[in-house]
Amino acid sequence: MRCCCLALIFLVAAGSVLWVRYRSPLYQSSVTVAFVTKTQNFRGEVYDHFTDNHIFMALATGRFFDNPGTRDQLRRMGGTAAFDYRVAHWGNEELPVYGQPYATMQALSDDPVETLETVNLALRLLGQKTQRLQAGAGASGKVMIKPEIIGSIIGPERQGLQKTRATVGVGLMALLAMVGVLTVTRDRRREPPVGPAAARGGRWRGAGLATGGHPSS
C-alpha cells in the first residue's frame, strides 16, 4: 500500500514539474522611460539637466497608473496582461526617496504577444497623460517634458524565476505528502490485530477455562 502511494506521489510531482516547465510559462515585457526636456543647443537632440519638475512628472504619472480607472482603460484598449508601473527611487518600499525622473513598466502574462501589446498601449497612455498635464498648466513647445524610452522594450522574456519557484513548490508538496503517507502506514502497523485470529484465541482461552484449565499468567 505504501509503495503504491509513494509511486503515485512521484508520478504526480513529476507531471506537475513538467507542466510548469514546458506547458505553463510566464512571459514578461518591460521598458524604462526617462522624463526629459529636449534642447537644440547642440547638433541633434540631447537631454537637458533634470529638475524637480521632471521628478514631479514621474510621480504624477505613477499616481495615474495606480488609479483603478486607468487600469480599466488599459484593459479596454487591449492591454490585458498584468501591468506594473514603478517610479525609480532610493531606499525601500516603506520609505522611498524619489530623486530620479525614471519609471519602469512591466507586463506579465502567459501570452508573450499580450505582454508586448500591453506595454505599447501603456506607453501611448503615458504620452497622452504627460501632454494633458502640461497643457492644462499652460506649458507648450520646447519646455514640455516628454517621456522617452531608454534603449528599447525588453522582451517578451520567459520567466525562469517563476518556473524555479513553482518547481520548488511542487517538490515541497510531494515531500510533505510522502511524510504523511509514511506516518499513516506506520500508525496502522502499530494497531493491535483484530479479526478471526484474535477471535480464535479468545475461544481457545474460553474452552480452557470451561474444562478446568487455568489461564496462563
N, C-alpha and C positions, 0 to 999 in steps of 0.2 A: 504493500500500500504506500509506504513512504517513498520507495523508489519511483513509483508511478507519479506521485505528487511532485517530487523533485524534477523528474523529467519534463512534466508539464510546465513547471515554473521556468525551467531553462528555455523551453521552446517559446513560451510567451515573451520572455525577456529578449531573446534573440530576435524574434519577429518585430518587437517594438523598436529595438535599436536600428534594425534595417529600415523600418518605416520612417523613423526620424531622420536617418542619414540620407536616404535616397528618395523618399516619396513625399516628405512634408518640409522642404527647406523654406527658409525665410530670406528675403532679399531686401537690401537697403540702398537707397539713393540719397545722396547728401550734397550740399553745396554751402559754401561760406561766402557771405556778401559783406562788403565794406560800404559804409555811408560816407560819400565823398562829395566834394565840390570840385568841378573841373576848372582848370585855368588854361589860358592860352598865352601865358607869359613866355613859354618856351615853345619850340617847334613841336607840334603834335599836342597831345593832351596828357598832362601829368597830374598826380594827386597833389592837392594843396594840403596845408597842415590841418590837423584835426582840431576842432574846437568843442566847447561844451554843447553847442548846437547839434553837432554830429552825434554825440553820445545821447543827447535827449531824443533825437530822431530814432535811434536804435531802440531806446526804451519805449518810445511811443508805439513803434511797430510791434514790439514784444507784447504790450498790452492788447494791441489789436488782434494778434493771433491767439492770445489767450481767451479771447471772447468766444463763448459758445456760438454766437451768431455768425462769427467769421468762419468757424469750423463747419457749420451747417452750409454756409455759402460755398465753401471749398468743395464739400461733398456734392452739392447740387451741380457744380461746374464739371464734376467728373473726377475730383481728387479723392478717391475712396480709400487710399492707403492710410494707415496710422501715421499721423503727422506730428512733428515736434519742432518747435521754434525756440531757440535759446540765444540770448544776448550774451556776448563774451563778458566775463568778469573775473576778478581775482577773489581770493578767499574761498569759502564753501557755500553750499546752497542755503545754509541758515543765515549767514552774514555775508552776502555778496557785495563786492566793491566794484562798481561799474566805472570804468575809465577808458574803455576802448570802443570805438564805433564799429563793432563787428557783430554779426549774428550768423548762426548756423541753422540750416533747415535739414530735416531728416524725414524720410518717408519709409515705412516698413510694411511689407506685405509678402504673401506667398506668390504673388504675381509680379515678376520683375518689371514688366511694362507699366503696371499700375503705379509702382513707386516713382518711376521717371516722370510719368504724366502728372502725378500729384505735385512733385517738386516744381515742374514747369508752370503749373497753374498757380502755385503759391508765389512764385516769382512775379507772375503777372499781377496778382493781388497786391503784392508788396509795392510794385512800381506805382500802381494806381493810388494806393493809400498815401505814400510819401508825397505824391503830387497834390492830392487833395488837401493834406495838412498844410502844406506851404502856400498853396493858392488861397486858402482861407485866411492865412495870415498876411497876405499881400506880397509874398515873395514871387519873383519871376526871373527868368533869364539865367545868367551865369552864376548867380548867388544861390540858386536852388541846390539842395542836397539830393543826390540820387544814389540809389543802391546799385552797386556794381559787383559782379561775380568775380571772386578771386580764383583765378585758374579756370576751372570748368566743373561741371557737375560730375561727381564721383559716383560710379555705379551704373546699373544695379550690381551690387556685390552680394554674393552668397554669404550668409552669416554663420561662420564656423563656430563662434562662441555659443550661439543658440543651440547648435547641434550638439556641442560638447556638454552643455548643461543638461539637455534632455537625455543624453545617453547616460550621464552620471545618475540622473534621477531614476531612470528605469532600472539601473543596476542596484541602487539602494532599495527600491521597491522589491526587486527579486530577492535580495538578501534578507529583508525583513520577512518576506513570505516563507523563505526556507527555514528561518529560525522558528516561525510559527508552526510549520509542519513538524519539525523535529520535536518541539515541545509537546504538541498534541500526541504524537505517536509514543513518546517516552512515557507520558502520563497514562496512556492506555495500557502499556506493558506492566505498569505497577499495580493495576487494578486486580483484586483477587478474582480467581476463576469462579464463574457462576454458570451452572449448566448441568448436563447429565452426569458428568464425573462427580461434581460436588453432591448431587442428589444420591448417587450410588454410595458414596462414602457415608452419607447420613443414614441410609438404610442398613448398611453393614453395622454401624455403631448401634443402631436401634435393635437389630437382631441379637447382637452380643449381650445387650442388657436384658433382653427377654429370656434368654437361655441361662441366665445366671452368671454371665460373664461380668468381669469388672472392666470398666473403661480405663484405658491406659492413662497415666498421669503425665 
